[in-house]
Amino acid sequence: MNYLLIEALERYHHYWGDDLQLEFPTGSGNLMNLKQIAHEIARRLTNLFLPDENGRRPCFGDDPRYATIRIGRTSSSSTSTSAESRGVDSARRIRPAGRR
């Protein structure tokens, strides 16, 4: 849904250009064109999933269970070992149960 909103704003900017200026965020007095608004919304959404200076991600809130999760920072050797231990080969096909 977020992707569709950002894509629509960019398409409307393509049509209207820089002439259409809207206040964003509402009540700020800051005027932006639709492309700038789309970029700002995308930046805000992305920041929900990026770790802060303490390594915590806003999308997880204050839940301590997720405080130490590391996403996307594994080495290729640990990933392949983990996949092999689950019975998945490098092509991501499940191997028969007797062949581990």
C-alpha positions in Angstrom: 0.0 0.0 0.0 2.8 2.4 0.9 4.5 1.6 -2.4 1.3 2.5 -4.3 1.0 5.8 -2.6 4.6 6.8 -3.3 4.3 5.6 -6.9 1.1 7.6 -7.4 2.7 10.8 -6.0 5.6 10.4 -8.3 3.3 9.9 -11.3 1.2 13.0 -10.4 4.4 15.0 -10.1 5.3 13.8 -13.6 2.0 15.3 -14.8 1.8 18.5 -12.6 5.6 19.2 -12.3 7.0 21.6 -9.8 4.1 24.0 -10.1 1.9 22.1 -7.7 3.1 22.8 -4.2 1.5 21.4 -1.0 2.1 21.9 2.6 4.0 18.9 4.0 3.7 17.9 6.8 0.3 19.5 7.4 0.5 22.6 9.6 4.3 23.1 9.1 4.1 25.9 6.6 6.7 24.0 4.5 5.7 23.8 0.8 6.9 20.8 -1.3 6.2 19.5 -4.7 4.8 15.9 -5.1 8.1 14.3 -5.8 9.6 15.8 -2.7 6.7 14.6 -0.7 7.0 11.1 -2.1 10.7 11.1 -1.3 10.0 12.2 2.3 7.4 9.6 2.9 9.7 6.9 1.5 12.5 8.1 3.8 10.3 8.0 6.8 9.0 4.5 6.0 12.6 3.3 5.5 13.7 4.7 8.8 11.2 2.6 10.6 13.3 -0.5 9.7 16.8 0.9 10.0 18.7 0.6 13.3 19.3 3.7 15.4 22.6 4.6 17.1 21.8 1.9 19.7 21.0 -0.7 17.2 17.3 -0.7 17.9 14.8 -0.6 15.1 11.6 1.6 15.6 9.4 -1.1 14.0 10.0 -3.3 17.0 9.1 -0.7 19.6 10.5 -1.3 23.1 10.0 -5.1 23.0 13.2 -6.5 24.5 12.8 -9.8 22.5 13.8 -7.9 19.3 16.6 -5.7 20.8 19.4 -8.0 19.6 18.1 -9.2 16.3 20.6 -8.7 13.5 18.9 -8.5 10.1 20.9 -9.0 6.8 24.3 -9.0 8.4 25.2 -12.7 8.3 28.2 -14.0 6.4 27.7 -16.2 3.4 29.4 -19.2 5.2 27.0 -19.0 8.1 24.0 -18.7 5.8 24.9 -21.7 3.8 25.6 -23.8 6.9 22.3 -22.8 8.4 20.5 -23.6 5.1 22.2 -27.0 4.9 21.2 -27.8 8.5 17.5 -27.2 7.6 17.7 -29.5 4.7 17.7 -26.8 2.0 20.3 -27.0 -0.8 21.9 -23.9 -2.5 19.1 -23.7 -5.1 16.6 -23.4 -2.3 14.9 -26.7 -3.0 14.0 -29.0 -0.1 15.9 -32.2 -0.2 14.2 -35.6 0.5 14.2 -36.4 4.3 16.7 -39.3 4.0 19.4 -37.2 2.4 20.9 -34.9 5.0 
